Amino acid sequence: MTKDAFIQWEEGDQIQTALWHSENGIAPHKKVVLGDDTLTADIAYRLACEGTAILWRGDFQNARQLLQALVRRVDRPSKKSKRADKSVIANVEKTAQQLALDTFNLHRLTQSQRARILGMILIQCTSEHTISLRRAPVVSQACYEAYGASTQAYVISLRELLGVISAYEWRKNGLPVLADENGEAVFVYPHYGVFSPIRGEYLELVCDTPLPKALDAESTAFDIGVGSSVLSIILTMRGLQKVIATDLDDRALACAKENIERLNLTNQITVVKANLFPEGKASLIVCNPPWLPARPSSTLERSIYDPGSQMLKGFINGLKDHLLPGGEGWLILSDLAEHLGLRTRAELLEWIEQAGLKVLSRSDTKAKHQKAFDETDRLHAARAAEVTSLWRLATQ
């Protein structure tokens, strides 16, 4: 996230300055022009591709339509991208793993370029998180919950602002993740910047896997990387008396605490700011680390990408020292990284063995999300083959 950065533009024969805000850590744009309802999509697209940002001064809803027009243009297949895909497939000298990795890197490059172009439409907000444009929505509460209080006006990309609004709706309406013993839906309320548990297949694994017998003597669990707190909630619903949930991200900690308070579980779940493990030992330790060992391009991607598998390795290497006798560690992990050439199964098993652990069992489930069935997705082959697993680990 940018901090204490300012953006400048010329307006009314004067140089104007405002605070620049970007959750993706994008530096303030050097070239900024004003745009209004007379600006055509073709001109806007050309400016964006050339690196010129457009500070919007027209109707807000027209700005949204312009952004959609840019989406259609940037997503239109080009001859260059088709040639790039064919060159990856045609290189028969490469191994399947290398080809998969090339495809993934090309995908990330394309997504980065796409995000850069679509982030070129800018909106100015007042210090009260309001927008002084025609037909502008009321975004003050959404921006306050995402960013906190502001002491001065700031400029933000329209694309990021729409993400803030969308996240506010998730937080306001909640996300049903499972049913309680009476069949009533249990909701969590994700905050902006916190991973939303929209993929229910891994939650089913946590619900169905037999609990370790060590819990009969000491009903304590650790939830490493609590996020929205959904795994902690599931564990208490399965009868655990005490769960200590950890995270380093302040947004995740605030989100977890709010969800736990909503469900009156504060006596059973304690949220602690910690790097992986809290002090002490537990009969059950669960962890759902980011599944892809790659560098995140923003703070919002840290729940997806784990550079060098740091969190995964940290969990595996520290597990033995924090398990009570007869306890288990539950590692929830997708094999998408294996299909993308980012990690091999042999590497994962070697890390487990070197940490003095053994695999008691593994429960698998196929991916059910939309992208697994989207044949137009560049990563379709990997996503269609993806399996999410719950690994039951114990000391050797």
C-alpha positions as CSV (number, residue, x, y, z in Angstrom):
1,M,0.0,0.0,0.0
2,T,1.3,3.5,-0.9
3,K,2.0,5.7,2.1
4,D,2.4,9.5,2.2
5,A,2.5,9.7,-1.6
6,F,1.0,12.5,-3.7
7,I,-0.3,12.8,-7.2
8,Q,-0.4,16.0,-9.3
9,W,-2.3,17.2,-12.3
10,E,-3.1,20.4,-14.0
11,E,-6.6,21.9,-13.7
12,G,-7.8,25.4,-14.3
13,D,-4.3,26.5,-15.2
14,Q,-3.0,25.4,-11.8
15,I,-1.2,22.5,-10.5
16,Q,-3.4,20.5,-8.1
17,T,-2.1,18.0,-5.6
18,A,-3.9,15.2,-3.6
19,L,-2.9,12.2,-1.5
20,W,-2.5,9.1,-3.6
21,H,-3.9,5.8,-2.4
22,S,-3.2,2.4,-3.9
23,E,-3.6,-0.9,-2.1
24,N,-1.5,-2.5,-4.8
25,G,1.4,-0.3,-4.0
26,I,1.3,1.4,-7.4
27,A,3.4,4.6,-7.4
28,P,1.5,7.9,-8.3
29,H,1.0,8.3,-12.0
30,K,3.4,10.8,-13.6
31,K,1.1,11.7,-16.5
32,V,-2.5,12.6,-15.6
33,V,-5.2,14.2,-17.8
34,L,-8.8,15.2,-17.0
35,G,-11.6,13.1,-18.5
36,D,-15.3,13.6,-18.7
37,D,-18.4,12.3,-20.5
38,T,-17.1,13.4,-23.9
39,L,-14.1,11.1,-23.7
40,T,-14.5,8.1,-26.0
41,A,-13.5,4.6,-25.0
42,D,-10.9,4.3,-27.9
43,I,-9.1,7.4,-26.8
44,A,-9.2,6.4,-23.2
45,Y,-7.8,3.0,-24.1
46,R,-5.0,4.5,-26.1
47,L,-4.1,6.9,-23.2
48,A,-4.2,4.1,-20.7
49,C,-1.9,1.9,-22.9
50,E,0.5,4.8,-23.2
51,G,0.7,5.2,-19.4
52,T,-1.5,8.3,-19.1
53,A,-4.0,8.2,-16.2
54,I,-7.4,9.8,-16.5
55,L,-8.8,11.7,-13.5
56,W,-12.6,11.6,-14.0
57,R,-14.6,14.8,-13.8
58,G,-17.8,13.6,-15.5
59,D,-20.8,11.4,-14.5
60,F,-19.8,8.6,-12.1
61,Q,-21.9,6.0,-13.8
62,N,-20.4,6.9,-17.2
63,A,-17.0,6.3,-15.7
64,R,-18.1,2.8,-14.8
65,Q,-19.3,2.2,-18.3
66,L,-16.0,3.5,-19.6
67,L,-14.2,1.0,-17.4
68,Q,-16.3,-1.8,-18.8
69,A,-15.4,-0.6,-22.3
70,L,-11.7,-0.8,-21.4
71,V,-12.3,-4.3,-20.0
72,R,-13.7,-5.5,-23.4
73,R,-10.8,-4.0,-25.2
74,V,-8.1,-5.3,-23.0
75,D,-9.6,-8.8,-22.9
76,R,-10.0,-9.0,-26.6
77,P,-7.5,-11.7,-27.9
78,S,-4.7,-10.2,-29.8
79,K,-2.5,-11.9,-32.4
80,K,0.5,-11.4,-30.2
81,S,-1.1,-13.3,-27.3
82,K,-2.1,-16.1,-29.6
83,R,1.4,-16.4,-30.9
84,A,2.8,-16.4,-27.3
85,D,0.4,-19.3,-26.4
86,K,1.4,-21.3,-29.5
87,S,5.1,-20.8,-28.8
88,V,4.7,-22.2,-25.3
89,I,2.8,-25.3,-26.6
90,A,5.1,-25.8,-29.6
91,N,8.3,-26.0,-27.6
92,V,8.5,-29.8,-27.4
93,E,12.0,-29.7,-25.9
94,K,10.7,-28.5,-22.6
95,T,9.3,-30.8,-19.9
96,A,5.6,-30.7,-19.0
97,Q,6.5,-28.9,-15.8
98,Q,8.5,-26.2,-17.6
99,L,5.6,-25.7,-20.1
100,A,3.1,-25.3,-17.2
101,L,5.4,-22.8,-15.5
102,D,5.8,-20.8,-18.7
103,T,2.0,-20.7,-19.1
104,F,1.6,-19.5,-15.5
105,N,4.2,-16.8,-15.9
106,L,2.6,-15.6,-19.1
107,H,-0.8,-15.6,-17.3
108,R,0.6,-13.4,-14.5
109,L,2.3,-11.1,-17.0
110,T,-1.0,-10.7,-18.9
111,Q,-2.9,-10.1,-15.6
112,S,-0.4,-7.5,-14.5
113,Q,-0.7,-5.6,-17.8
114,R,-4.4,-5.8,-17.6
115,A,-4.5,-4.4,-14.1
116,R,-2.2,-1.6,-15.1
117,I,-4.5,-0.5,-18.0
118,L,-7.7,-0.8,-16.1
119,G,-6.3,1.1,-13.1
120,M,-5.8,4.2,-15.2
121,I,-9.3,5.7,-14.5
122,L,-9.0,7.7,-11.3
123,I,-11.6,9.1,-8.9
124,Q,-11.0,11.8,-6.3
125,C,-12.5,11.4,-2.8
126,T,-12.9,14.0,-0.1
127,S,-11.4,13.6,3.4
128,E,-14.9,12.4,4.4
129,H,-14.7,9.6,1.8
130,T,-17.3,11.2,-0.5
131,I,-17.3,11.7,-4.3
132,S,-18.3,15.0,-5.8
133,L,-19.5,13.7,-9.1
134,R,-22.9,13.3,-10.6
135,R,-24.7,10.0,-9.8
136,A,-21.9,9.0,-7.5
137,P,-22.8,6.4,-4.9
138,V,-22.4,6.9,-1.2
139,V,-19.1,5.2,-0.4
140,S,-18.2,6.8,2.9
141,Q,-18.9,3.8,5.1
142,A,-17.3,1.4,2.6
143,C,-14.1,3.5,2.3
144,Y,-14.0,4.1,6.1
145,E,-14.2,0.4,6.8
146,A,-11.4,-0.4,4.2
147,Y,-9.1,2.5,4.9
148,G,-10.0,4.1,8.2
149,A,-10.3,7.8,8.8
150,S,-8.7,10.2,6.3
151,T,-7.5,13.7,7.1
152,Q,-7.3,15.0,3.5
153,A,-8.7,14.4,0.0
154,Y,-7.2,11.5,-1.9
155,V,-7.2,10.0,-5.4
156,I,-7.8,6.3,-6.0
157,S,-8.3,4.2,-9.1
158,L,-11.9,3.5,-10.0
159,R,-11.2,-0.2,-10.2
160,E,-9.9,-0.3,-6.6
161,L,-12.9,1.8,-5.4
162,L,-15.3,-0.7,-7.0
163,G,-13.5,-3.5,-5.2
164,V,-13.9,-1.6,-1.9
165,I,-17.7,-1.2,-2.6
166,S,-18.0,-5.0,-3.4
167,A,-16.1,-5.9,-0.3
168,Y,-18.4,-3.7,1.8
169,E,-21.4,-5.6,0.4
170,W,-19.8,-8.9,1.5
171,R,-19.1,-7.5,4.9
172,K,-22.6,-6.1,5.3
173,N,-24.6,-9.1,4.0
174,G,-22.2,-11.9,5.1
175,L,-21.3,-15.1,3.4
176,P,-23.0,-18.4,4.3
177,V,-20.3,-21.0,4.9
178,L,-22.0,-24.0,6.6
179,A,-25.0,-25.0,8.6
180,D,-25.3,-25.4,12.4
181,E,-26.8,-28.4,14.2
182,N,-30.3,-27.0,13.6
183,G,-29.7,-26.6,9.9
184,E,-29.5,-22.8,10.1
185,A,-26.9,-21.1,7.9
186,V,-23.8,-19.8,9.7
187,F,-22.4,-16.6,8.2
188,V,-19.0,-15.0,8.2
189,Y,-18.5,-11.4,7.3
190,P,-15.2,-10.9,5.4
191,H,-13.5,-7.6,5.6
192,Y,-11.7,-5.8,2.7
193,G,-8.3,-7.3,2.1
194,V,-9.2,-10.6,4.0
195,F,-9.5,-13.9,2.1
196,S,-13.2,-14.8,1.6
197,P,-13.9,-18.5,2.1
198,I,-16.0,-18.8,-1.0
199,R,-14.6,-22.2,-1.9
200,G,-16.6,-24.6,0.2
201,E,-14.9,-27.8,-0.7
202,Y,-12.0,-27.4,1.7
203,L,-14.4,-26.4,4.5
204,E,-16.2,-29.8,3.9
205,L,-12.9,-31.5,4.5
206,V,-12.5,-29.8,7.9
207,C,-16.0,-30.7,8.8
208,D,-15.7,-34.4,7.9
209,T,-12.2,-35.4,8.9
210,P,-12.2,-37.4,12.2
211,L,-10.8,-35.5,15.1
212,P,-7.7,-36.7,16.9
213,K,-8.2,-38.7,20.1
214,A,-5.7,-36.4,21.9
215,L,-8.6,-33.9,22.1
216,D,-10.3,-36.1,24.7
217,A,-7.5,-35.2,27.1
218,E,-6.8,-31.6,26.0
219,S,-9.5,-30.0,23.9
220,T,-7.2,-27.3,22.5
221,A,-6.5,-26.3,18.9
222,F,-4.5,-23.7,17.1
223,D,-5.7,-22.1,13.9
224,I,-2.7,-20.7,12.0
225,G,-3.5,-17.8,9.7
226,V,-7.0,-17.3,11.0
227,G,-8.2,-14.9,8.2
228,S,-12.0,-14.6,8.5
229,S,-12.0,-17.1,11.4
230,V,-14.1,-19.7,9.5
231,L,-11.9,-22.7,10.5
232,S,-11.9,-21.7,14.1
233,I,-15.7,-21.5,14.0
234,I,-16.0,-24.9,12.4
235,L,-13.7,-26.4,15.1
236,T,-15.9,-25.0,17.9
237,M,-19.0,-26.3,16.2
238,R,-17.3,-29.7,16.2
239,G,-17.1,-29.5,20.0
240,L,-13.6,-28.1,20.7
241,Q,-13.5,-26.2,23.9
242,K,-10.6,-23.8,23.2
243,V,-9.1,-22.5,19.9
244,I,-6.2,-20.1,19.7
245,A,-6.2,-18.3,16.3
246,T,-3.2,-16.4,15.0
247,D,-2.4,-14.0,12.2
248,L,0.0,-11.2,11.4
249,D,-2.4,-9.1,9.3
250,D,-4.3,-6.4,11.2
251,R,-7.2,-6.6,8.9
252,A,-7.5,-10.3,9.4
253,L,-7.3,-10.0,13.1
254,A,-10.0,-7.4,13.2
255,C,-12.2,-9.5,10.9
256,A,-11.8,-12.6,12.9
257,K,-12.6,-10.9,16.2
258,E,-15.7,-9.4,14.7
259,N,-17.0,-12.7,13.4
260,I,-16.2,-14.5,16.6
261,E,-18.1,-11.8,18.6
262,R,-21.1,-12.1,16.3
263,L,-21.4,-15.8,17.1
264,N,-20.8,-15.3,20.8
265,L,-17.7,-17.5,20.7
266,T,-15.2,-15.2,22.5
267,N,-15.1,-17.6,25.4
268,Q,-13.9,-20.4,23.1
269,I,-11.8,-18.7,20.5
270,T,-8.9,-16.3,21.4
271,V,-7.3,-14.3,18.6
272,V,-3.6,-13.5,18.9
273,K,-1.2,-11.5,16.7
274,A,1.6,-13.9,16.1
275,N,3.9,-15.2,13.3
276,L,2.5,-18.7,12.8
277,F,2.4,-20.4,16.2
278,P,1.3,-19.0,19.6
279,E,3.0,-20.1,22.8
280,G,2.3,-23.6,24.1
281,K,1.1,-26.8,22.5
282,A,-2.2,-28.1,21.2
283,S,-3.9,-31.4,20.3
284,L,-4.9,-30.1,16.9
285,I,-3.2,-27.5,14.7
286,V,-4.8,-26.5,11.4
287,C,-3.4,-24.3,8.7
288,N,-4.7,-23.2,5.3
289,P,-1.6,-21.4,3.8
290,P,-1.6,-19.6,0.5
291,W,-1.6,-22.2,-2.1
292,L,0.8,-20.8,-4.8
293,P,4.5,-20.2,-4.1
294,A,4.9,-17.0,-6.0
295,R,5.5,-13.3,-5.2
296,P,2.2,-11.4,-4.6
297,S,2.0,-8.2,-6.6
298,S,0.0,-6.5,-3.8
299,T,-1.1,-6.8,-0.2
300,L,-4.4,-8.1,-1.4
301,E,-2.7,-11.1,-3.0
302,R,-1.0,-12.4,0.1
303,S,-3.7,-14.9,0.8
304,I,-3.1,-16.5,-2.6
305,Y,0.7,-16.3,-3.1
306,D,3.3,-17.5,-0.6
307,P,6.8,-16.5,-1.8
308,G,9.1,-19.4,-1.6
309,S,6.4,-21.4,0.3
310,Q,7.6,-19.5,3.4
311,M,4.3,-20.0,5.4
312,L,3.9,-23.6,4.3
313,K,7.5,-24.5,5.3
314,G,7.1,-22.5,8.5
315,F,4.1,-24.5,9.5
316,I,5.6,-27.8,8.6
317,N,8.9,-27.1,10.4
318,G,7.3,-25.7,13.5
319,L,4.5,-28.2,13.9
320,K,6.4,-30.9,15.8
321,D,7.4,-28.5,18.6
322,H,3.8,-27.4,19.2
323,L,1.9,-30.7,19.1
324,L,0.8,-32.5,22.3
325,P,1.4,-36.2,22.4
326,G,-0.9,-37.9,20.0
327,G,-1.9,-34.6,18.4
328,E,-2.3,-33.9,14.7
329,G,-1.6,-31.1,12.3
330,W,-4.1,-30.6,9.5
331,L,-2.6,-29.0,6.4
332,I,-5.2,-27.8,3.9
333,L,-3.5,-27.4,0.5
334,S,-4.4,-27.5,-3.1
335,D,-2.1,-29.2,-5.6
336,L,-2.6,-26.4,-8.2
337,A,1.0,-25.4,-7.6
338,E,2.1,-28.8,-8.8
339,H,0.0,-28.6,-12.0
340,L,1.5,-25.2,-12.7
341,G,5.1,-26.4,-12.3
342,L,5.7,-24.3,-9.1
343,R,6.2,-27.1,-6.7
344,T,6.4,-30.9,-6.9
345,R,4.7,-33.5,-4.7
346,A,8.1,-34.9,-4.0
347,E,9.3,-31.6,-2.5
348,L,6.3,-31.4,-0.3
349,L,6.8,-34.9,1.0
350,E,10.5,-34.3,1.6
351,W,9.7,-31.2,3.7
352,I,7.3,-33.2,5.8
353,E,9.8,-36.0,6.4
354,Q,12.7,-33.6,7.1
355,A,10.5,-31.9,9.8
356,G,10.2,-35.2,11.7
357,L,6.6,-35.7,10.6
358,K,4.6,-38.5,9.0
359,V,1.4,-38.5,7.0
360,L,-1.4,-40.3,8.8
361,S,-3.9,-39.9,5.9
362,R,-5.0,-37.5,3.2
363,S,-8.6,-36.6,2.2
364,D,-9.1,-35.2,-1.3
365,T,-11.8,-33.2,-3.1
366,K,-12.0,-31.9,-6.6
367,A,-12.3,-28.2,-7.3
368,K,-15.8,-27.0,-7.8
369,H,-15.3,-23.3,-8.6
370,Q,-16.2,-21.7,-12.0
371,K,-12.7,-21.4,-13.3
372,A,-12.2,-25.1,-13.1
373,F,-14.8,-25.4,-15.9
374,D,-13.8,-22.3,-18.0
375,E,-12.0,-23.7,-21.1
376,T,-11.2,-20.1,-22.2
377,D,-9.0,-19.7,-19.1
378,R,-5.3,-19.9,-20.0
379,L,-4.8,-22.0,-16.8
380,H,-7.8,-24.3,-17.5
381,A,-5.8,-27.5,-17.8
382,A,-4.3,-27.0,-14.3
383,R,-7.5,-25.8,-12.7
384,A,-9.5,-28.7,-14.1
385,A,-7.0,-31.2,-12.6
386,E,-6.8,-29.4,-9.2
387,V,-7.4,-31.4,-6.1
388,T,-7.6,-29.9,-2.6
389,S,-6.4,-32.1,0.2
390,L,-6.4,-32.2,4.0
391,W,-3.2,-33.8,5.1
392,R,-3.3,-35.3,8.6
393,L,0.3,-35.0,10.0
394,A,1.8,-36.3,13.2
395,T,5.2,-36.7,14.7
396,Q,7.3,-39.6,13.7
